[in-house]
Amino acid sequence: MAEKETMVSITPTQLQDILTAALKAANQPNALEAKHIAEEAERERRQQALAVELARVEEEARWRKQNSCSHSVNEKTGEPVAKGTGKWVTGGQMHGDDSCTLICQRCAQVFRFMPTREEREYIVNGQGLLGFAPPPLERLINREDFMQRPPASLAAKQSKTELTYDQLQARMAGARQ
Ligand SMILES: [Zn+2]
């Protein structure tokens, strides 16, 4: 058999071309593989989009939960009222290091803070932390538990919907000047 084979001579450049073409063909995914790769990429893209969407929904839910409760009730009826009106529906305790844990008895939001000297006096000599006003966010030891501002998605929605007709008119007038 071998003696019947024809010898061909090729140049180094031709050999290189042949090898390059062969390697390229070997590395190219076939149609089925290409389909799998495309499907995998699409699956990953969808998963990422879903993760982003989930994070957005969770942030919005967290913001709503944080702001849905006024921690305040009507003194007589016990019905929820606007924040800071009626009485605070809070309770808690002072710890050995004087730090205080205040909790809303309705939504279970926890506020941890160091009382001022006056507050300490009041807490120790008064009725403790029953009905105590939650201190502002910047005074809280656990302020990291709170969202400082609404999520961007919600803020965008709010600024769109909360603009009144008068505000819109004012803005348009301002833009024209
Ligand atoms: Zn509450």
Residues whose N, C-alpha, C, O or C-beta is under 5 A from the ligand:
A	BS01	ZN	C69 S70 H71 C104 R106 C107 A108 Q109
